Amino acid sequence: MTGATFSLAVTTQGPLYPPSEIMDKDGNFIVVGRIPKADGTIPWGGAIVDGATVAPDFGEAGVFQVLSWIDQEKLGALASEVLFTLPLPIPANNYKMLFAPEQRPGANLESRPSFPLHEAPIPDFRAADGRREIKPITLGDWMQARGDLEITIDEDGSSALFEFSFSSLVPNSLYTVMSLRQLDLHPGGASRPGPLGIPNVFITDVDGNATFWARLPDPFPEPGTAGANRVINVIVLYMSAQMSHGGAIGLYGLGGDIHAHLKLKEMAFSDLRTKSV
């Protein structure tokens, strides 16, 4: 067997646009992730980005309209900033993918305001059903999350086991894990991002701790193989609607009902190989 271990980084960002999958109460993006700058660089950092930022064509970096920078080591007053979902339709979005084409074919046409993460709408919810109470989720809380990943290639090389351990996520909440593949962000024709395993869900305990595992068939085919679409990252998603969606990662995606919380800063797994059998 061969494999590797990785430490995941806290984020609020999926692709570059929308700039974040989290907003503040004023409708601006709270970004922890890659920040395109006017000099052409895209460093990892933190910033409050204007909610009126306009997305460039899909595949282009553009420039974020930064209102202020975030020192991730010293949040100061920002630590108590309550986090919100994005409204629908998703603002500053150039990724027109339908995430659940069978379940929600009109998702891109729906309209809904932004909500505090801990009060996001849950379809068919009734108070008598006993929704677990979650206190307001602040940026300080969000930044405490930690996650580790161990990947083991099975003996015959045909599959890989992904094993995660998490701490300090949002307590008593439902999360899912998404696989980002090589072609998912391809400007010439993106593939639809999917779950990392099915079921791809876990529920955190009262302290935000959890574990998760998944085994995928041939996730790391030899580069250049016809039809290859390698897994290049994993994203741990907070599900504000407390729902999972089978073979889809969410109904609306990108801050509407899924919110990236942990991922690898760089595309990874280039040294890992699997094969189909």
Secondary structure as a PSIPRED ss2 file (coil, helix, strand):
# PSIPRED VFORMAT (PSIPRED V4.0)

   1 M C   1.000  0.000  0.000
   2 T E   0.000  0.000  1.000
   3 G E   0.000  0.000  1.000
   4 A E   0.000  0.000  1.000
   5 T E   0.000  0.000  1.000
   6 F E   0.000  0.000  1.000
   7 S E   0.000  0.000  1.000
   8 L E   0.000  0.000  1.000
   9 A E   0.000  0.000  1.000
  10 V E   0.000  0.000  1.000
  11 T C   1.000  0.000  0.000
  12 T C   1.000  0.000  0.000
  13 Q C   1.000  0.000  0.000
  14 G C   1.000  0.000  0.000
  15 P C   1.000  0.000  0.000
  16 L C   1.000  0.000  0.000
  17 Y C   1.000  0.000  0.000
  18 P C   1.000  0.000  0.000
  19 P C   1.000  0.000  0.000
  20 S C   1.000  0.000  0.000
  21 E C   1.000  0.000  0.000
  22 I C   1.000  0.000  0.000
  23 M E   0.000  0.000  1.000
  24 D C   1.000  0.000  0.000
  25 K C   1.000  0.000  0.000
  26 D C   1.000  0.000  0.000
  27 G C   1.000  0.000  0.000
  28 N C   1.000  0.000  0.000
  29 F E   0.000  0.000  1.000
  30 I E   0.000  0.000  1.000
  31 V E   0.000  0.000  1.000
  32 V E   0.000  0.000  1.000
  33 G E   0.000  0.000  1.000
  34 R E   0.000  0.000  1.000
  35 I C   1.000  0.000  0.000
  36 P C   1.000  0.000  0.000
  37 K C   1.000  0.000  0.000
  38 A C   1.000  0.000  0.000
  39 D C   1.000  0.000  0.000
  40 G C   1.000  0.000  0.000
  41 T C   1.000  0.000  0.000
  42 I C   1.000  0.000  0.000
  43 P C   1.000  0.000  0.000
  44 W E   0.000  0.000  1.000
  45 G E   0.000  0.000  1.000
  46 G E   0.000  0.000  1.000
  47 A E   0.000  0.000  1.000
  48 I E   0.000  0.000  1.000
  49 V E   0.000  0.000  1.000
  50 D C   1.000  0.000  0.000
  51 G C   1.000  0.000  0.000
  52 A C   1.000  0.000  0.000
  53 T C   1.000  0.000  0.000
  54 V C   1.000  0.000  0.000
  55 A C   1.000  0.000  0.000
  56 P C   1.000  0.000  0.000
  57 D C   1.000  0.000  0.000
  58 F C   1.000  0.000  0.000
  59 G C   1.000  0.000  0.000
  60 E C   1.000  0.000  0.000
  61 A C   1.000  0.000  0.000
  62 G C   1.000  0.000  0.000
  63 V C   1.000  0.000  0.000
  64 F C   1.000  0.000  0.000
  65 Q C   1.000  0.000  0.000
  66 V E   0.000  0.000  1.000
  67 L E   0.000  0.000  1.000
  68 S E   0.000  0.000  1.000
  69 W E   0.000  0.000  1.000
  70 I C   1.000  0.000  0.000
  71 D C   1.000  0.000  0.000
  72 Q C   1.000  0.000  0.000
  73 E C   1.000  0.000  0.000
  74 K C   1.000  0.000  0.000
  75 L C   1.000  0.000  0.000
  76 G H   0.000  1.000  0.000
  77 A H   0.000  1.000  0.000
  78 L H   0.000  1.000  0.000
  79 A H   0.000  1.000  0.000
  80 S H   0.000  1.000  0.000
  81 E C   1.000  0.000  0.000
  82 V E   0.000  0.000  1.000
  83 L C   1.000  0.000  0.000
  84 F E   0.000  0.000  1.000
  85 T C   1.000  0.000  0.000
  86 L C   1.000  0.000  0.000
  87 P C   1.000  0.000  0.000
  88 L E   0.000  0.000  1.000
  89 P C   1.000  0.000  0.000
  90 I C   1.000  0.000  0.000
  91 P C   1.000  0.000  0.000
  92 A C   1.000  0.000  0.000
  93 N C   1.000  0.000  0.000
  94 N C   1.000  0.000  0.000
  95 Y C   1.000  0.000  0.000
  96 K C   1.000  0.000  0.000
  97 M C   1.000  0.000  0.000
  98 L C   1.000  0.000  0.000
  99 F C   1.000  0.000  0.000
 100 A C   1.000  0.000  0.000
 101 P C   1.000  0.000  0.000
 102 E C   1.000  0.000  0.000
 103 Q C   1.000  0.000  0.000
 104 R C   1.000  0.000  0.000
 105 P C   1.000  0.000  0.000
 106 G C   1.000  0.000  0.000
 107 A H   0.000  1.000  0.000
 108 N H   0.000  1.000  0.000
 109 L H   0.000  1.000  0.000
 110 E C   1.000  0.000  0.000
 111 S C   1.000  0.000  0.000
 112 R E   0.000  0.000  1.000
 113 P C   1.000  0.000  0.000
 114 S C   1.000  0.000  0.000
 115 F C   1.000  0.000  0.000
 116 P E   0.000  0.000  1.000
 117 L H   0.000  1.000  0.000
 118 H H   0.000  1.000  0.000
 119 E H   0.000  1.000  0.000
 120 A C   1.000  0.000  0.000
 121 P C   1.000  0.000  0.000
 122 I C   1.000  0.000  0.000
 123 P C   1.000  0.000  0.000
 124 D C   1.000  0.000  0.000
 125 F C   1.000  0.000  0.000
 126 R C   1.000  0.000  0.000
 127 A H   0.000  1.000  0.000
 128 A H   0.000  1.000  0.000
 129 D H   0.000  1.000  0.000
 130 G C   1.000  0.000  0.000
 131 R C   1.000  0.000  0.000
 132 R C   1.000  0.000  0.000
 133 E C   1.000  0.000  0.000
 134 I C   1.000  0.000  0.000
 135 K C   1.000  0.000  0.000
 136 P C   1.000  0.000  0.000
 137 I C   1.000  0.000  0.000
 138 T E   0.000  0.000  1.000
 139 L H   0.000  1.000  0.000
 140 G H   0.000  1.000  0.000
 141 D H   0.000  1.000  0.000
 142 W H   0.000  1.000  0.000
 143 M C   1.000  0.000  0.000
 144 Q C   1.000  0.000  0.000
 145 A C   1.000  0.000  0.000
 146 R E   0.000  0.000  1.000
 147 G E   0.000  0.000  1.000
 148 D E   0.000  0.000  1.000
 149 L E   0.000  0.000  1.000
 150 E E   0.000  0.000  1.000
 151 I E   0.000  0.000  1.000
 152 T E   0.000  0.000  1.000
 153 I E   0.000  0.000  1.000
 154 D C   1.000  0.000  0.000
 155 E C   1.000  0.000  0.000
 156 D C   1.000  0.000  0.000
 157 G C   1.000  0.000  0.000
 158 S C   1.000  0.000  0.000
 159 S E   0.000  0.000  1.000
 160 A E   0.000  0.000  1.000
 161 L E   0.000  0.000  1.000
 162 F E   0.000  0.000  1.000
 163 E E   0.000  0.000  1.000
 164 F E   0.000  0.000  1.000
 165 S E   0.000  0.000  1.000
 166 F E   0.000  0.000  1.000
 167 S E   0.000  0.000  1.000
 168 S C   1.000  0.000  0.000
 169 L C   1.000  0.000  0.000
 170 V C   1.000  0.000  0.000
 171 P C   1.000  0.000  0.000
 172 N C   1.000  0.000  0.000
 173 S C   1.000  0.000  0.000
 174 L E   0.000  0.000  1.000
 175 Y E   0.000  0.000  1.000
 176 T E   0.000  0.000  1.000
 177 V E   0.000  0.000  1.000
 178 M E   0.000  0.000  1.000
 179 S E   0.000  0.000  1.000
 180 L E   0.000  0.000  1.000
 181 R E   0.000  0.000  1.000
 182 Q C   1.000  0.000  0.000
 183 L C   1.000  0.000  0.000
 184 D C   1.000  0.000  0.000
 185 L C   1.000  0.000  0.000
 186 H C   1.000  0.000  0.000
 187 P C   1.000  0.000  0.000
 188 G C   1.000  0.000  0.000
 189 G C   1.000  0.000  0.000
 190 A C   1.000  0.000  0.000
 191 S C   1.000  0.000  0.000
 192 R C   1.000  0.000  0.000
 193 P C   1.000  0.000  0.000
 194 G E   0.000  0.000  1.000
 195 P E   0.000  0.000  1.000
 196 L C   1.000  0.000  0.000
 197 G C   1.000  0.000  0.000
 198 I C   1.000  0.000  0.000
 199 P C   1.000  0.000  0.000
 200 N C   1.000  0.000  0.000
 201 V E   0.000  0.000  1.000
 202 F E   0.000  0.000  1.000
 203 I E   0.000  0.000  1.000
 204 T C   1.000  0.000  0.000
 205 D C   1.000  0.000  0.000
 206 V C   1.000  0.000  0.000
 207 D C   1.000  0.000  0.000
 208 G C   1.000  0.000  0.000
 209 N C   1.000  0.000  0.000
 210 A E   0.000  0.000  1.000
 211 T E   0.000  0.000  1.000
 212 F E   0.000  0.000  1.000
 213 W E   0.000  0.000  1.000
 214 A E   0.000  0.000  1.000
 215 R E   0.000  0.000  1.000
 216 L E   0.000  0.000  1.000
 217 P E   0.000  0.000  1.000
 218 D C   1.000  0.000  0.000
 219 P C   1.000  0.000  0.000
 220 F C   1.000  0.000  0.000
 221 P C   1.000  0.000  0.000
 222 E C   1.000  0.000  0.000
 223 P C   1.000  0.000  0.000
 224 G C   1.000  0.000  0.000
 225 T C   1.000  0.000  0.000
 226 A C   1.000  0.000  0.000
 227 G C   1.000  0.000  0.000
 228 A C   1.000  0.000  0.000
 229 N C   1.000  0.000  0.000
 230 R C   1.000  0.000  0.000
 231 V E   0.000  0.000  1.000
 232 I E   0.000  0.000  1.000
 233 N E   0.000  0.000  1.000
 234 V E   0.000  0.000  1.000
 235 I E   0.000  0.000  1.000
 236 V E   0.000  0.000  1.000
 237 L E   0.000  0.000  1.000
 238 Y E   0.000  0.000  1.000
 239 M E   0.000  0.000  1.000
 240 S C   1.000  0.000  0.000
 241 A C   1.000  0.000  0.000
 242 Q C   1.000  0.000  0.000
 243 M C   1.000  0.000  0.000
 244 S C   1.000  0.000  0.000
 245 H E   0.000  0.000  1.000
 246 G C   1.000  0.000  0.000
 247 G C   1.000  0.000  0.000
 248 A E   0.000  0.000  1.000
 249 I C   1.000  0.000  0.000
 250 G C   1.000  0.000  0.000
 251 L C   1.000  0.000  0.000
 252 Y C   1.000  0.000  0.000
 253 G C   1.000  0.000  0.000
 254 L C   1.000  0.000  0.000
 255 G C   1.000  0.000  0.000
 256 G C   1.000  0.000  0.000
 257 D C   1.000  0.000  0.000
 258 I E   0.000  0.000  1.000
 259 H E   0.000  0.000  1.000
 260 A E   0.000  0.000  1.000
 261 H E   0.000  0.000  1.000
 262 L E   0.000  0.000  1.000
 263 K E   0.000  0.000  1.000
 264 L C   1.000  0.000  0.000
 265 K C   1.000  0.000  0.000
 266 E C   1.000  0.000  0.000
 267 M C   1.000  0.000  0.000
 268 A C   1.000  0.000  0.000
 269 F C   1.000  0.000  0.000
 270 S C   1.000  0.000  0.000
 271 D C   1.000  0.000  0.000
 272 L C   1.000  0.000  0.000
 273 R C   1.000  0.000  0.000
 274 T C   1.000  0.000  0.000
 275 K C   1.000  0.000  0.000
 276 S C   1.000  0.000  0.000
 277 V C   1.000  0.000  0.000
